[in-house]
Amino acid sequence: MNGNPLTAPITRILRNNPEGLSEYELLRQLEFDGLQLDQEPGVSPGLLLFRKHFLLMNALYRLRPVLQEEGYYLTISALKVELQPITGQSAQGMPGEASDHALRDYYLDWSQFDQSSNASVEQLFNDFWERYFAEDKKLEALAVLQLADGCSWPQIRMAYRRLAALHHPDRGGEAEEFAKVREAYELLACCMGGH
């Protein structure tokens, strides 16, 4: 696909919404009817959603340099897509430019779209949820050890030793609390490479 048919409608929508809008709101305002995204037999709802998202992000990353030449910076995130006038100060370093090169490269690579399938999108979703739940479990384990996110491995080890000694059944503690502390420590050791 050489061009992206969404660039013109996206530009119009962004100009009509100077306060910006979320990716979801932008997707709702776009017309996908003529694009035949679901014409392939057996396209799952997940694959259809991925393709809509990909087309949207591809169009946004294609638009960014064009709009920049017109004096606007295009903020691209799932929570906010917004056109901002470039002022003398903002021209020095555009927000997000350095941090989103990998995303930009991914969404400008049409092979990612062409190679998408029900199975590949399902794997993407599964990988996302595994990372999400792993992070959630890590935060729960840190809370059991009475620590904040970002603490070091030595801090984790020290908190574990303190709480293990406090809750150890041989020292008058409760076996259930000791088990929670031990489980939290072991989970953190696995995900943070401790020991």
Number of C-alpha atoms within 10 A of each C-alpha: 8 5 9 14 15 19 17 11 14 19 16 10 15 17 13 10 14 12 12 20 19 15 18 13 14 18 16 10 12 14 10 15 8 7 11 8 14 16 9 8 6 10 13 16 11 16 20 18 15 20 20 18 17 19 20 22 22 24 22 24 19 17 19 17 14 13 17 17 10 11 15 18 23 26 19 21 14 14 12 17 22 20 23 17 15 17 11 7 8 12 14 9 9 14 14 12 11 9 9 13 11 10 12 17 12 16 22 19 12 15 11 13 18 10 8 14 19 15 12 12 18 15 12 13 14 12 11 12 12 12 12 12 11 14 13 12 16 20 18 16 23 23 14 19 24 13 16 12 11 8 10 12 15 11 12 21 16 12 19 22 15 12 18 21 15 16 19 18 15 10 10 10 15 13 13 12 17 19 15 16 24 20 14 22 23 16 18 21 15 11 12 12 9 15 10
